[in-house]
Amino acid sequence: MNPRNAMAANATLHCLTGCAIGEILGLMIGTAAGLSDPATIALAVALAFLFGYLLSTLPLVQAGLGFVSALSVVFAADTLSIATMEVTDNLVMALIPGAMDGGLVDPIFWIGMIIALCAAFVVAFPVNRYLIGKGKGHALTMQHHDHADHHDQH
Amino acid sequence: MSTTTLAAGVIGFLLGGLTVSIAAELEDDPGPTPPPSHGVGVPGPQPRR
């Protein structure tokens, strides 16, 4: 695979994992609590951003970067990717009939989640590829990982 | 924890949720309705006037 494509796929998977944890948690809480669709989507988006940022920030903190510095790097690198995923994810969930209203015991909820997350990956991949090509996005966090590796070697 | 491990966990969770919801759906399903017994519950022919 083209190295840039591989890096973009890795970045997208990384982002998607954090997003998926928050998104699933938000939709589960929203549907279980019987919240309205807009309230459920708002909760899911908030948690997706939270977990998305957290999942990228923690490795940088472990690599020796201060929490605030790590957060600012991640904020610049991941915001567009997470936002793209969230728009796609929630749009697909809203468009699948019954996916938002079915509740956790309805298979359509889980099938909808799987389809929505796959769609989010497909849409966010070219965004991440473009950002990496510009030296932005996940390329920023990779620079900090490389710096940490060099420090470890010295 | 690596991203791959977390991603695998998310996929497993989604598939687990799908399996449990399908199982719950099947449990609620009363099954196929039996065919009506001959003549039972079927209104007889109306007398012509």
Backbone of each chain as ProteinMPNN parsed JSONL, in Angstrom:
{"seq_chain_A": "MNPRNAMAANATLHCLTGCAIGEILGLMIGTAAGLSDPATIALAVALAFLFGYLLSTLPLVQAGLGFVSALSVVFAADTLSIATMEVTDNLVMALIPGAMDGGLVDPIFWIGMIIALCAAFVVAFPVNRYLIGKGKGHALTMQHHDHADHHDQH", "coords_chain_A": {"N_chain_A": [[0.855, -1.204, 0.0], [0.437, 2.256, -0.708], [2.505, 4.485, 1.124], [1.401, 6.864, 2.15], [-1.314, 6.387, 1.97], [-1.485, 4.248, 3.73], [-0.776, 5.468, 6.114], [-2.852, 7.29, 6.3], [-5.017, 5.547, 6.519], [-4.423, 4.348, 8.957], [-4.529, 6.593, 10.631], [-7.216, 7.269, 10.305], [-8.506, 5.02, 11.311], [-7.648, 5.175, 13.933], [-8.803, 7.584, 14.793], [-11.456, 6.922, 14.358], [-11.9, 4.902, 16.187], [-11.863, 6.146, 18.72], [-13.977, 7.916, 18.265], [-16.044, 6.095, 17.818], [-16.313, 4.807, 20.292], [-17.249, 6.914, 21.94], [-19.505, 7.675, 20.469], [-21.137, 5.343, 20.392], [-21.554, 5.005, 23.116], [-22.914, 7.414, 23.697], [-25.233, 7.176, 22.049], [-26.286, 4.872, 23.138], [-26.835, 5.658, 25.799], [-28.607, 7.754, 25.267], [-30.745, 6.493, 23.832], [-31.515, 4.576, 25.698], [-32.302, 6.183, 27.815], [-34.427, 7.381, 26.708], [-34.234, 9.813, 25.367], [-34.818, 12.652, 23.168], [-34.335, 12.609, 19.552], [-32.573, 14.774, 18.607], [-31.334, 15.481, 21.073], [-30.092, 13.084, 21.763], [-28.29, 12.801, 19.638], [-26.709, 15.073, 20.064], [-25.528, 14.442, 22.536], [-24.113, 12.142, 21.796], [-22.314, 13.186, 19.909], [-20.834, 14.968, 21.494], [-19.612, 13.188, 23.328], [-18.19, 11.643, 21.507], [-16.295, 13.434, 20.484], [-14.933, 13.959, 22.867], [-13.852, 11.387, 23.602], [-12.458, 10.872, 21.259], [-10.476, 12.906, 21.21], [-9.228, 12.289, 23.62], [-8.157, 9.739, 23.221], [-6.174, 10.256, 21.407], [-4.622, 12.066, 22.76], [-3.57, 10.85, 25.074], [-1.417, 8.97, 24.287], [0.509, 10.844, 23.484], [1.009, 12.235, 25.817], [2.075, 10.176, 27.297], [4.348, 9.905, 25.811], [5.825, 11.966, 26.707], [5.081, 14.596, 26.371], [3.611, 17.636, 27.644], [0.336, 17.847, 29.177], [-1.398, 19.934, 28.287], [-0.02, 20.896, 26.04], [-0.047, 18.579, 24.489], [-2.77, 18.279, 24.128], [-3.355, 20.537, 22.618], [-1.959, 20.01, 20.274], [-3.322, 17.717, 19.406], [-5.847, 18.774, 19.158], [-5.545, 20.47, 16.959], [-4.857, 18.573, 15.081], [-6.833, 16.542, 14.928], [-9.45, 17.533, 14.845], [-10.879, 18.173, 12.399], [-11.057, 15.685, 11.203], [-12.52, 14.176, 13.12], [-14.857, 15.692, 13.171], [-15.795, 15.328, 10.542], [-16.318, 12.608, 10.601], [-18.32, 12.504, 12.553], [-20.449, 13.993, 11.424], [-21.072, 12.399, 9.175], [-21.616, 9.911, 10.383], [-23.82, 10.412, 12.136], [-25.666, 11.379, 10.328], [-26.109, 9.164, 8.677], [-27.156, 7.39, 10.574], [-29.495, 8.78, 11.216], [-30.797, 8.64, 8.816], [-31.347, 5.964, 8.38], [-34.194, 4.07, 8.57], [-35.84, 3.819, 11.658], [-33.529, 3.342, 13.117], [-32.748, 5.141, 15.094], [-34.862, 5.109, 16.817], [-35.328, 2.583, 17.665], [-34.16, 1.467, 19.988], [-31.979, -0.296, 22.317], [-32.39, -3.039, 22.218], [-33.199, -3.611, 19.742], [-32.329, -5.007, 16.688], [-31.882, -3.33, 14.478], [-30.776, -0.982, 15.43], [-28.115, -1.691, 16.046], [-27.229, -2.688, 13.597], [-27.506, -0.356, 12.128], [-25.579, 1.233, 13.458], [-23.211, -0.121, 12.767], [-23.2, 0.176, 9.948], [-23.169, 2.984, 9.82], [-20.7, 3.634, 11.038], [-18.903, 2.416, 9.302], [-19.419, 3.913, 7.006], [-18.552, 6.383, 7.957], [-15.812, 5.914, 8.155], [-15.123, 5.576, 5.454], [-15.691, 8.117, 4.416], [-14.074, 9.806, 5.981], [-11.505, 8.954, 5.425], [-10.343, 10.021, 2.886], [-10.199, 12.679, 3.718], [-8.342, 12.634, 5.831], [-6.164, 11.729, 4.367], [-5.699, 13.85, 2.667], [-5.063, 15.846, 4.553], [-2.728, 14.777, 5.689], [-1.08, 14.815, 3.472], [-0.713, 17.537, 3.278], [0.886, 17.951, 5.395], [-0.417, 18.257, 7.728], [-3.0, 17.42, 10.145], [-2.957, 14.023, 11.117], [-0.28, 13.831, 10.647], [0.927, 15.752, 12.204], [0.717, 14.761, 14.857], [2.226, 12.475, 14.541], [4.765, 13.512, 14.158], [5.394, 14.304, 16.745], [5.428, 11.847, 18.032], [7.642, 10.766, 16.731], [9.641, 12.5, 17.638], [9.619, 11.815, 20.326], [10.474, 9.173, 20.151], [13.092, 9.588, 19.221], [14.164, 10.873, 21.45], [14.041, 8.79, 23.255], [15.93, 7.106, 22.17], [18.302, 8.45, 22.657]], "CA_chain_A": [[0.0, 0.0, 0.0], [1.1, 3.555, -0.715], [2.724, 4.86, 2.536], [0.478, 7.916, 2.588], [-2.612, 5.729, 2.172], [-1.377, 3.431, 4.946], [-0.787, 6.406, 7.239], [-4.217, 7.844, 6.376], [-5.893, 4.476, 7.02], [-4.103, 4.21, 10.376], [-5.057, 7.783, 11.31], [-8.681, 7.199, 10.277], [-8.899, 3.96, 12.258], [-7.37, 5.704, 15.267], [-9.863, 8.567, 15.068], [-12.757, 6.249, 14.351], [-12.036, 4.11, 17.415], [-12.288, 7.082, 19.773], [-15.32, 8.4, 17.913], [-17.016, 5.007, 17.959], [-16.559, 4.587, 21.724], [-18.122, 8.003, 22.395], [-20.768, 7.647, 19.719], [-21.935, 4.205, 20.871], [-21.941, 5.327, 24.497], [-23.92, 8.48, 23.63], [-26.488, 6.66, 21.495], [-26.832, 3.913, 24.108], [-27.418, 6.42, 26.918], [-29.739, 8.515, 24.732], [-31.902, 5.636, 23.524], [-31.962, 3.929, 26.938], [-32.984, 7.183, 28.645], [-35.594, 7.876, 25.973], [-34.051, 11.215, 24.963], [-35.247, 12.95, 21.792], [-33.258, 12.384, 18.583], [-31.538, 15.821, 18.649], [-30.582, 15.404, 22.334], [-29.244, 11.889, 21.68], [-27.194, 13.097, 18.701], [-25.826, 16.045, 20.722], [-24.76, 13.7, 23.543], [-23.194, 11.24, 21.087], [-21.258, 13.997, 19.293], [-19.984, 15.482, 22.581], [-18.788, 12.087, 23.842], [-17.279, 11.205, 20.436], [-15.165, 14.377, 20.485], [-14.191, 13.755, 24.113], [-13.056, 10.155, 23.521], [-11.548, 11.019, 20.119], [-9.328, 13.701, 21.658], [-8.558, 11.582, 24.727], [-7.411, 8.594, 22.681], [-4.973, 10.767, 20.733], [-3.813, 12.848, 23.71], [-2.874, 9.995, 26.047], [-0.097, 8.501, 23.832], [1.466, 11.963, 23.446], [1.385, 12.495, 27.22], [2.985, 9.076, 27.662], [5.615, 10.128, 25.107], [6.574, 12.999, 27.426], [4.551, 15.944, 26.131], [2.696, 18.11, 28.678], [-1.069, 17.571, 28.82], [-1.968, 21.055, 27.522], [0.637, 20.895, 24.73], [-0.554, 17.41, 23.766], [-4.163, 18.552, 23.764], [-3.389, 21.537, 21.535], [-1.53, 19.309, 19.048], [-4.421, 16.828, 19.014], [-6.96, 19.638, 18.749], [-5.257, 20.913, 15.591], [-4.703, 17.43, 14.176], [-7.957, 15.592, 14.831], [-10.785, 18.152, 14.841], [-11.566, 18.043, 11.108], [-11.321, 14.256, 10.998], [-13.614, 13.77, 14.019], [-16.078, 16.386, 12.735], [-16.263, 14.642, 9.325], [-16.896, 11.327, 11.024], [-19.559, 12.717, 13.306], [-21.509, 14.406, 10.495], [-21.447, 11.222, 8.378], [-22.15, 8.894, 11.281], [-25.159, 10.769, 12.618], [-26.537, 11.503, 9.164], [-26.482, 7.798, 8.268], [-28.052, 6.86, 11.617], [-30.798, 9.459, 11.117], [-31.449, 8.274, 7.554], [-31.801, 4.565, 8.414], [-35.492, 4.082, 9.275], [-35.968, 3.076, 12.908], [-32.255, 3.128, 13.806], [-32.664, 5.995, 16.279], [-36.014, 4.911, 17.713], [-35.494, 1.165, 17.985], [-33.682, 1.061, 21.307], [-30.814, -1.179, 22.307], [-32.745, -4.443, 21.971], [-33.632, -3.725, 18.353], [-31.141, -5.234, 15.844], [-31.67, -2.228, 13.515], [-29.872, -0.017, 16.08], [-26.73, -2.18, 15.927], [-26.919, -2.723, 12.158], [-27.334, 1.053, 11.765], [-24.286, 1.692, 13.995], [-22.129, -0.723, 11.97], [-23.214, 0.841, 8.639], [-22.795, 4.387, 10.001], [-19.265, 3.734, 11.325], [-18.204, 2.077, 8.05], [-19.556, 5.096, 6.138], [-17.692, 7.427, 8.527], [-14.423, 5.582, 7.777], [-14.973, 5.824, 4.01], [-15.713, 9.567, 4.159], [-12.97, 10.48, 6.677], [-10.209, 8.521, 4.882], [-9.738, 11.015, 1.982], [-9.919, 13.912, 4.473], [-7.07, 12.415, 6.526], [-5.121, 11.595, 3.35], [-5.43, 15.218, 2.223], [-4.384, 16.56, 5.645], [-1.366, 14.239, 5.814], [-0.372, 15.347, 2.305], [-0.395, 18.947, 3.56], [1.713, 18.014, 6.609], [-1.278, 18.559, 8.873], [-3.746, 16.255, 10.61], [-2.233, 13.008, 11.891], [1.157, 14.063, 10.458], [1.379, 16.551, 13.356], [0.91, 13.902, 16.035], [3.308, 11.537, 14.234], [6.022, 14.236, 14.409], [5.663, 14.272, 18.189], [5.816, 10.464, 18.348], [9.014, 10.597, 16.238], [10.515, 13.211, 18.578], [9.695, 11.014, 21.556], [11.314, 8.008, 19.847], [14.485, 10.043, 19.177], [14.584, 11.114, 22.84], [14.232, 7.481, 23.886], [17.153, 6.49, 21.659], [19.482, 9.149, 23.179]], "C_chain_A": [[0.887, 1.249, 0.0], [1.291, 4.023, 0.739], [1.759, 5.934, 3.038], [-0.92, 7.33, 2.834], [-2.612, 4.923, 3.473], [-1.465, 4.327, 6.181], [-2.198, 6.988, 7.429], [-5.186, 6.804, 6.937], [-5.692, 4.301, 8.523], [-4.684, 5.375, 11.186], [-6.579, 7.72, 11.402], [-9.184, 6.157, 11.271], [-8.738, 4.454, 13.699], [-8.471, 6.669, 15.709], [-11.21, 7.872, 15.256], [-12.978, 5.455, 15.644], [-12.519, 4.996, 18.565], [-13.701, 7.571, 19.54], [-16.358, 7.324, 18.207], [-17.345, 4.76, 19.425], [-17.537, 5.644, 22.252], [-19.497, 7.949, 21.764], [-21.686, 6.531, 20.239], [-22.461, 4.49, 22.274], [-23.063, 6.367, 24.503], [-25.26, 7.969, 23.125], [-27.147, 5.659, 22.452], [-27.527, 4.645, 25.258], [-28.682, 7.141, 26.447], [-30.963, 7.656, 24.483], [-32.43, 4.965, 24.795], [-32.74, 4.908, 27.822], [-34.206, 7.772, 27.951], [-35.483, 9.346, 25.586], [-34.541, 11.406, 23.528], [-34.051, 12.74, 20.855], [-32.188, 13.488, 18.619], [-30.689, 15.764, 19.923], [-29.629, 14.209, 22.316], [-28.047, 12.155, 20.781], [-26.2, 14.063, 19.344], [-24.933, 15.352, 21.756], [-23.705, 12.823, 22.873], [-22.025, 12.018, 20.485], [-20.289, 14.495, 20.363], [-19.05, 14.38, 23.099], [-17.793, 11.601, 22.791], [-16.059, 12.121, 20.37], [-14.283, 14.142, 21.711], [-13.269, 12.53, 24.013], [-12.049, 10.215, 22.372], [-10.284, 11.777, 20.511], [-8.508, 12.938, 22.709], [-7.648, 10.473, 24.194], [-6.133, 9.04, 21.965], [-4.045, 11.481, 21.704], [-2.964, 11.943, 24.609], [-1.512, 9.469, 25.547], [0.947, 9.615, 23.801], [1.945, 12.309, 24.86], [2.365, 11.418, 27.688], [4.355, 9.252, 27.004], [6.41, 11.292, 25.707], [6.085, 14.412, 27.218], [3.631, 16.339, 27.285], [1.257, 17.956, 28.218], [-1.649, 18.671, 27.928], [-1.352, 21.109, 26.126], [0.103, 19.756, 23.878], [-1.972, 17.675, 23.258], [-4.236, 19.547, 22.603], [-2.945, 20.91, 20.212], [-2.68, 18.471, 18.511], [-5.618, 17.645, 18.5], [-6.773, 20.088, 17.299], [-5.29, 19.737, 14.616], [-6.006, 16.683, 13.912], [-9.336, 16.222, 14.636], [-11.539, 17.932, 13.528], [-11.962, 16.585, 10.846], [-12.52, 13.792, 11.847], [-14.928, 14.404, 13.566], [-16.661, 15.704, 11.489], [-16.96, 13.345, 9.698], [-18.252, 11.512, 11.69], [-20.725, 13.098, 12.401], [-22.007, 13.179, 9.72], [-22.197, 10.204, 9.238], [-23.602, 9.189, 11.681], [-26.162, 10.92, 11.481], [-27.023, 10.111, 8.73], [-27.454, 7.193, 9.285], [-29.453, 7.464, 11.508], [-31.555, 9.018, 9.865], [-31.954, 6.825, 7.551], [-33.114, 4.509, 9.202], [-35.469, 3.218, 10.535], [-34.68, 2.918, 13.693], [-32.164, 3.944, 15.101], [-33.773, 5.692, 17.288], [-36.094, 3.489, 18.259], [-35.118, 0.782, 19.4], [-32.607, -0.003, 21.178], [-31.145, -2.632, 21.986], [-33.248, -4.659, 20.537], [-32.391, -3.91, 17.465], [-30.854, -4.075, 14.889], [-30.759, -1.149, 14.095], [-28.416, -0.41, 15.831], [-26.301, -2.251, 14.463], [-26.671, -1.296, 11.664], [-25.981, 1.579, 12.221], [-23.135, 1.175, 13.135], [-22.046, -0.028, 10.6], [-22.704, 2.28, 8.77], [-21.284, 4.533, 10.238], [-18.433, 3.385, 10.088], [-18.245, 3.274, 7.096], [-18.644, 6.215, 6.627], [-16.227, 7.183, 8.15], [-14.181, 5.964, 6.323], [-14.893, 7.324, 3.715], [-14.493, 10.253, 4.788], [-11.6, 10.118, 6.096], [-9.604, 9.558, 3.921], [-9.407, 12.34, 2.68], [-8.564, 13.785, 5.165], [-5.913, 12.338, 5.536], [-4.704, 12.99, 2.864], [-4.631, 15.977, 3.29], [-2.94, 16.094, 5.797], [-0.502, 14.759, 4.661], [0.072, 16.788, 2.509], [0.507, 19.08, 4.787], [0.912, 18.377, 7.842], [-1.936, 17.262, 9.356], [-2.865, 15.313, 11.417], [-0.714, 13.167, 11.74], [1.73, 14.852, 11.64], [1.647, 15.668, 14.569], [2.055, 12.921, 15.798], [4.669, 12.196, 14.474], [6.409, 14.156, 15.885], [6.042, 12.87, 18.648], [7.269, 10.23, 17.939], [10.004, 11.276, 17.178], [10.715, 12.395, 19.844], [10.59, 9.803, 21.338], [12.792, 8.398, 19.835], [15.019, 10.281, 20.578], [14.877, 9.795, 23.54], [15.559, 6.865, 23.474], [18.393, 7.147, 22.252], [19.739, 8.841, 24.638]], "O_chain_A": [[1.944, 1.28, 0.63], [0.341, 3.968, 1.52], [1.349, 5.921, 4.198], [-1.614, 7.72, 3.773], [-3.594, 4.911, 4.215], [-2.133, 3.995, 7.16], [-2.671, 7.156, 8.553], [-6.068, 7.134, 7.731], [-6.654, 4.13, 9.272], [-5.247, 5.185, 12.264], [-7.165, 8.065, 12.428], [-10.162, 6.384, 11.983], [-9.574, 4.188, 14.562], [-8.994, 6.589, 16.82], [-11.981, 8.181, 16.164], [-14.103, 5.351, 16.131], [-13.454, 4.647, 19.287], [-14.517, 7.64, 20.459], [-17.416, 7.603, 18.771], [-18.503, 4.532, 19.776], [-18.52, 5.32, 22.918], [-20.515, 8.148, 22.426], [-22.869, 6.76, 20.492], [-23.63, 4.257, 22.584], [-24.046, 6.219, 25.229], [-26.304, 8.285, 23.696], [-28.37, 5.597, 22.569], [-28.647, 4.308, 25.642], [-29.7, 7.139, 27.138], [-32.077, 8.018, 24.862], [-33.639, 4.802, 24.958], [-33.703, 4.529, 28.488], [-34.935, 8.57, 28.54], [-36.49, 10.047, 25.485], [-34.665, 10.443, 22.771], [-32.903, 12.699, 21.299], [-30.999, 13.17, 18.659], [-29.477, 15.97, 19.873], [-28.498, 14.304, 22.792], [-26.921, 11.783, 21.112], [-24.989, 13.9, 19.192], [-23.738, 15.633, 21.845], [-22.558, 12.763, 23.314], [-20.88, 11.568, 20.542], [-19.073, 14.455, 20.173], [-17.854, 14.606, 23.285], [-16.681, 11.195, 23.129], [-14.93, 11.654, 20.22], [-13.056, 14.128, 21.616], [-12.074, 12.613, 24.296], [-10.941, 9.689, 22.476], [-9.17, 11.358, 20.194], [-7.277, 12.943, 22.689], [-6.521, 10.296, 24.659], [-5.144, 8.309, 21.92], [-2.831, 11.506, 21.506], [-1.795, 12.229, 24.872], [-0.539, 9.513, 26.299], [2.126, 9.372, 24.057], [3.114, 12.629, 25.077], [3.345, 11.704, 28.376], [5.378, 8.822, 27.538], [7.527, 11.574, 25.275], [6.614, 15.343, 27.825], [2.945, 15.486, 27.847], [0.981, 17.936, 27.019], [-2.311, 18.381, 26.931], [-2.055, 21.339, 25.143], [-0.17, 19.935, 22.691], [-2.321, 17.345, 22.124], [-5.078, 19.413, 21.715], [-3.486, 21.236, 19.155], [-2.981, 18.503, 17.317], [-6.297, 17.259, 17.548], [-7.72, 20.088, 16.512], [-5.7, 19.887, 13.465], [-6.252, 16.241, 12.79], [-10.29, 15.522, 14.298], [-12.708, 17.547, 13.542], [-13.047, 16.297, 10.341], [-13.414, 13.106, 11.352], [-15.975, 13.757, 13.57], [-17.875, 15.523, 11.39], [-18.034, 13.024, 9.19], [-19.2, 10.774, 11.424], [-21.841, 12.607, 12.569], [-23.212, 12.948, 9.621], [-23.262, 9.71, 8.866], [-24.481, 8.333, 11.577], [-27.348, 10.631, 11.639], [-28.207, 9.917, 8.452], [-28.445, 6.565, 8.913], [-30.458, 6.775, 11.679], [-32.786, 9.018, 9.841], [-32.879, 6.492, 6.81], [-33.14, 4.865, 10.381], [-35.124, 2.038, 10.486], [-34.706, 2.418, 14.818], [-31.575, 3.494, 16.083], [-33.634, 5.987, 18.475], [-36.839, 3.221, 19.202], [-35.704, -0.143, 19.961], [-32.355, -0.537, 20.098], [-30.278, -3.378, 21.531], [-33.668, -5.758, 20.176], [-31.495, -3.066, 17.483], [-29.699, -3.855, 14.524], [-30.049, -0.473, 13.352], [-27.591, 0.423, 15.455], [-25.165, -1.922, 14.123], [-25.751, -1.052, 10.885], [-25.304, 2.287, 11.475], [-22.206, 1.915, 12.81], [-20.956, 0.318, 10.144], [-21.915, 2.743, 7.948], [-20.659, 5.449, 9.702], [-17.384, 3.984, 9.852], [-17.245, 3.609, 6.46], [-18.031, 6.917, 5.823], [-15.49, 8.126, 7.861], [-13.175, 6.591, 5.992], [-14.115, 7.749, 2.861], [-13.936, 11.18, 4.198], [-10.641, 10.876, 6.248], [-8.452, 9.948, 4.113], [-8.466, 13.035, 2.297], [-7.738, 14.696, 5.103], [-4.814, 12.816, 5.818], [-3.52, 13.269, 2.677], [-3.655, 16.66, 2.98], [-2.037, 16.904, 6.007], [0.665, 15.1, 4.856], [1.101, 17.212, 1.982], [0.857, 20.193, 5.179], [1.471, 18.756, 8.872], [-1.495, 16.162, 9.025], [-2.117, 15.747, 12.293], [0.049, 12.704, 12.587], [2.879, 14.646, 12.029], [2.676, 15.806, 15.23], [2.776, 12.569, 16.732], [5.61, 11.546, 14.93], [7.575, 13.97, 16.233], [6.874, 12.709, 19.541], [8.038, 9.599, 18.665], [11.061, 10.727, 17.485], [11.824, 12.294, 20.368], [11.371, 9.437, 22.215], [13.642, 7.672, 20.351], [16.165, 9.948, 20.88], [15.827, 9.686, 24.315], [16.234, 6.205, 24.264], [19.437, 6.502, 22.353], [20.696, 9.355, 25.218]]}, "seq_chain_B": "MSTTTLAAGVIGFLLGGLTVSIAAELEDDPGPTPPPSHGVGVPGPQPRR", "coords_chain_B": {"N_chain_B": [[-2.353, 0.708, 25.355], [-2.977, -0.601, 22.163], [-4.213, 0.891, 19.073], [-5.334, -0.947, 17.36], [-6.154, -3.01, 19.051], [-8.111, -1.706, 20.547], [-9.89, -1.022, 18.488], [-10.635, -3.56, 17.661], [-11.972, -4.319, 19.953], [-14.143, -2.544, 19.894], [-15.442, -3.401, 17.54], [-16.078, -6.002, 18.315], [-17.818, -5.421, 20.408], [-19.931, -4.171, 19.046], [-20.8, -6.285, 17.404], [-21.498, -8.086, 19.388], [-23.606, -6.708, 20.658], [-25.409, -6.716, 18.522], [-25.885, -9.46, 18.25], [-27.053, -10.093, 20.746], [-29.347, -8.476, 20.628], [-30.688, -9.617, 18.463], [-31.167, -12.139, 19.501], [-32.874, -11.427, 21.611], [-35.006, -10.459, 20.154], [-35.871, -12.768, 18.826], [-36.705, -14.256, 20.986], [-38.892, -12.825, 21.858], [-40.558, -13.203, 19.75], [-43.506, -14.853, 18.928], [-43.511, -16.965, 17.227], [-44.354, -18.839, 14.196], [-47.728, -18.339, 13.161], [-50.25, -20.742, 13.783], [-52.002, -22.581, 11.245], [-55.439, -21.831, 10.561], [-57.906, -23.847, 12.144], [-60.047, -26.152, 10.533], [-63.002, -24.71, 9.796], [-63.241, -23.607, 12.33], [-63.694, -20.586, 13.918], [-64.23, -19.395, 11.558], [-66.569, -17.541, 9.916], [-69.736, -18.817, 9.139], [-71.65, -19.529, 6.095], [-73.688, -16.857, 5.058], [-77.191, -16.637, 5.432], [-79.298, -16.413, 2.58], [-81.458, -13.782, 1.688]], "CA_chain_B": [[-3.196, -0.187, 24.547], [-2.861, -0.166, 20.772], [-5.459, 1.236, 18.393], [-5.915, -2.172, 16.787], [-6.841, -3.725, 20.128], [-9.338, -0.953, 20.856], [-10.796, -1.158, 17.338], [-11.178, -4.923, 17.739], [-12.936, -4.291, 21.061], [-15.349, -1.84, 19.419], [-16.121, -4.3, 16.583], [-16.646, -7.086, 19.124], [-18.957, -4.872, 21.161], [-21.036, -3.974, 18.096], [-21.32, -7.605, 17.01], [-22.139, -8.633, 20.587], [-24.896, -6.025, 20.782], [-26.28, -7.202, 17.444], [-26.269, -10.841, 18.58], [-27.986, -10.072, 21.885], [-30.634, -7.893, 20.201], [-31.375, -10.612, 17.611], [-31.65, -13.182, 20.423], [-34.034, -10.867, 22.324], [-36.099, -10.369, 19.181], [-36.372, -14.124, 18.584], [-37.388, -14.702, 22.201], [-40.2, -12.155, 21.901], [-41.371, -13.626, 18.619], [-44.297, -16.03, 19.311], [-43.351, -18.02, 16.233], [-45.351, -18.769, 13.128], [-49.103, -18.586, 13.615], [-50.747, -22.009, 13.216], [-53.091, -22.38, 10.285], [-56.752, -21.949, 11.235], [-58.548, -25.159, 12.067], [-61.131, -26.154, 9.555], [-64.328, -24.342, 10.279], [-63.241, -22.916, 13.618], [-63.417, -19.164, 13.82], [-64.593, -18.879, 10.237], [-68.029, -17.374, 9.887], [-70.429, -19.675, 8.186], [-72.317, -18.798, 5.012], [-74.846, -16.057, 5.454], [-78.414, -17.05, 4.724], [-79.786, -15.457, 1.573], [-82.814, -13.322, 1.936]], "C_chain_B": [[-3.189, 0.305, 23.1], [-4.237, 0.118, 20.166], [-6.147, -0.011, 17.862], [-6.7, -2.943, 17.84], [-8.168, -3.037, 20.46], [-10.37, -1.096, 19.737], [-11.443, -2.543, 17.341], [-12.234, -5.008, 18.842], [-14.25, -3.645, 20.638], [-16.148, -2.744, 18.47], [-16.802, -5.445, 17.338], [-17.891, -6.633, 19.878], [-20.175, -4.698, 20.252], [-21.658, -5.312, 17.702], [-22.032, -8.284, 18.187], [-23.522, -8.033, 20.795], [-25.891, -6.507, 19.757], [-26.792, -8.611, 17.764], [-27.315, -10.874, 19.689], [-29.354, -9.537, 21.459], [-31.408, -8.866, 19.311], [-31.962, -11.722, 18.496], [-32.902, -12.704, 21.164], [-35.249, -10.802, 21.411], [-36.727, -11.753, 18.951], [-37.163, -14.645, 19.777], [-38.79, -14.1, 22.3], [-41.149, -12.671, 20.825], [-42.181, -14.872, 18.998], [-44.184, -17.178, 18.31], [-44.445, -17.945, 15.193], [-46.741, -19.103, 13.644], [-49.62, -19.869, 12.971], [-51.879, -21.744, 12.23], [-54.435, -22.566, 10.971], [-57.336, -23.347, 11.052], [-59.753, -25.058, 11.133], [-62.456, -25.788, 10.22], [-64.343, -23.571, 11.569], [-62.892, -21.456, 13.393], [-63.758, -18.576, 12.47], [-66.104, -18.726, 10.192], [-68.668, -18.228, 8.795], [-71.115, -18.851, 7.089], [-73.543, -18.068, 5.514], [-76.077, -16.519, 4.697], [-78.874, -15.959, 3.756], [-81.201, -15.026, 1.91], [-83.553, -13.053, 0.64]], "O_chain_B": [[-3.375, 1.495, 22.845], [-5.268, -0.337, 20.662], [-7.371, -0.128, 17.902], [-7.779, -3.466, 17.561], [-9.2, -3.686, 20.631], [-11.561, -1.267, 19.993], [-12.634, -2.688, 17.063], [-13.255, -5.678, 18.69], [-15.331, -4.129, 20.976], [-17.37, -2.843, 18.577], [-17.941, -5.81, 17.047], [-18.88, -7.36, 19.974], [-21.298, -5.031, 20.629], [-22.88, -5.457, 17.67], [-23.038, -8.969, 18.003], [-24.487, -8.745, 21.072], [-27.07, -6.691, 20.06], [-27.97, -8.915, 17.576], [-28.321, -11.577, 19.597], [-30.39, -10.063, 21.866], [-32.634, -8.938, 19.388], [-33.084, -12.182, 18.281], [-33.863, -13.454, 21.33], [-36.376, -11.058, 21.836], [-37.949, -11.89, 18.89], [-38.148, -15.367, 19.624], [-39.736, -14.746, 22.751], [-42.37, -12.593, 20.961], [-41.576, -15.88, 19.366], [-44.723, -18.258, 18.549], [-45.347, -17.111, 15.276], [-46.921, -20.017, 14.45], [-49.457, -20.074, 11.768], [-52.627, -20.778, 12.382], [-54.551, -23.388, 11.88], [-57.272, -23.94, 9.976], [-60.373, -24.005, 10.986], [-62.945, -26.495, 11.101], [-65.347, -22.935, 11.893], [-61.894, -21.142, 12.744], [-63.592, -17.374, 12.258], [-66.834, -19.693, 10.41], [-68.165, -18.321, 7.675], [-71.151, -17.623, 7.158], [-74.331, -18.602, 6.295], [-76.031, -16.762, 3.491], [-78.844, -14.768, 4.063], [-82.023, -15.823, 2.361], [-84.717, -12.655, 0.664]]}, "name": "protein", "num_of_chains": 2, "seq": "MNPRNAMAANATLHCLTGCAIGEILGLMIGTAAGLSDPATIALAVALAFLFGYLLSTLPLVQAGLGFVSALSVVFAADTLSIATMEVTDNLVMALIPGAMDGGLVDPIFWIGMIIALCAAFVVAFPVNRYLIGKGKGHALTMQHHDHADHHDQHMSTTTLAAGVIGFLLGGLTVSIAAELEDDPGPTPPPSHGVGVPGPQPRR"}
